[in-house]
């Protein structure tokens, strides 16, 4: 699971970083001039990440003979 976090880095700068299962830890993915921009970007990334997780699960379920609804 990925976590997108917004961090204030000063009065005019906010960073968005992602933390996931990767052993390397947290990665910076963007610098923004306002909290509103940073939060909007983080929200978009959360939607994308959730869609990827759902799509990957759906693909696996389709190929899994034990998946519900499969005959």
NORDA-V893055 format. One record per pair of residues at least 24 apart in sequence whose C-alpha atoms are under 10 Angstrom apart, sorted by the first residue. I is the first residue (numbers start at 1). GAP is how many residues later the second one is. If there is no record, write none. Layout:
BEGIN
I/GAP
I/GAP
END
This chain:
BEGIN
1/48
1/49
1/52
2/24
2/43
2/44
2/47
2/48
2/51
3/39
3/42
3/43
3/46
4/24
4/25
4/35
4/37
4/38
4/39
4/40
4/41
4/42
4/45
5/24
5/33
5/34
5/37
5/38
5/41
6/24
6/25
6/26
6/29
6/32
6/33
6/34
6/35
6/36
7/24
7/28
7/31
7/32
8/24
8/25
8/26
8/27
8/30
11/24
13/25
14/24
14/25
15/24
15/27
16/25
16/26
16/29
17/25
18/24
18/27
18/28
END
